[in-house]
Structures are given as C-alpha cells and as structure tokens.
C-alpha cells in the first residue's frame, strides 16, 4: 500500500500527463480541459490548484479570473453556490461578482451575514449551520453551511470568496487551507 505522499506524487504525475495545454502566446498557457478527480477532499484540492494556476497565469483581468475560478471550483466540488463579492467603492458594502449557482443577493452590508462578517473581522469564517449564525442572510433556503474567505490586497480587503453547501457541517480546516491558497493566486495574478 502506497503512503499518502507517494499517492500524491503519483496523482501529480498523472495530472501532468493528462492535462492538455494550448499555447496562447509566448507567456500565456491555458488549460483546455479541467481534469476532475475523485478522492479525498485534500487530493481534489491538490489536483485542482495547479490547474487553476495554469488557467489564470497570464490573465490580469480580475473579473475574468474570478469567473473562471468560480467555474473551476463548482465543477470540481459541485457545491450549491460558489462565487465572489467585491468591496464597493464606498467601502460600505459588498457587491455580487462572478458566481456559479442559483441567483444571489446582490449587495451585502459590512458586518451583515457571513460575508459581511468575514469582511469586517478580516478572517475566514466557517459556519457549520447557517441557521445558527446570528444575522445570516438567506439568499437560498437550501444553503445549510458556508465558508467565506476574504481576499486581501496587502492589508486591504477587496472582496470575499463565498461558498455554500446544501449539507450541514460540510466545510472544515482543509477547505480553509486550500481556499485561502487559491484566493492568493487571484491576488498574485490579477490587477486589483
């Protein structure tokens, strides 16, 4: 039986041989297909991360990168809702950005709901049961748990990644770890 590290190395070799790339120009490579894998949550994130990096490398437009990131996360994990809220110019509310899933609330005040609270507290929030979260904003009654990851540009928050599941207790420290790393890719590759 292979050790977890050996399994990951095999998975990474498999990923490298399976994903096709098209040369767009001398600096930009774009993945033609998202390779969806089964396995542990961590293995899925580890396989998805380099694909997301390849997808957004060379593209500096924030909206384009957020749209592709939301689609990639939705395809891999099939969450109920995944998307972004961006800080409005008045710095008092979040405005709906690119997302995948049912229609959503378009504006959220700072400090309100899970998204507004994560923004105000400047930290990732994991909510196992949204019905128990004080002031939860129910954009969909089918959402049962949620994770919100702030997007930092230096020390300034420019938006949040919001992910909802129709299952209670769905998100954990593994999601937090990898979603924070994925959000950092957006900061590193986009003009904010």
ABEGO torsion letter per residue (X at the ends): XBBAAAAAAAAAAAAAAABBBBBABAABBBBABBBBBBEBAAAAAAAAAAAAAAAABGBABAAAAAAAAAAAAAAAAGBABBBBBBBBAAGABBBBBBBBEBBBBABBBBGBEAAAAAAAAGBBBBBABAAABBGBBBABAABABBBBBBBBBEABBAEBBBBBBABBGABBAAAAAAAAAAAAAAAAABBX
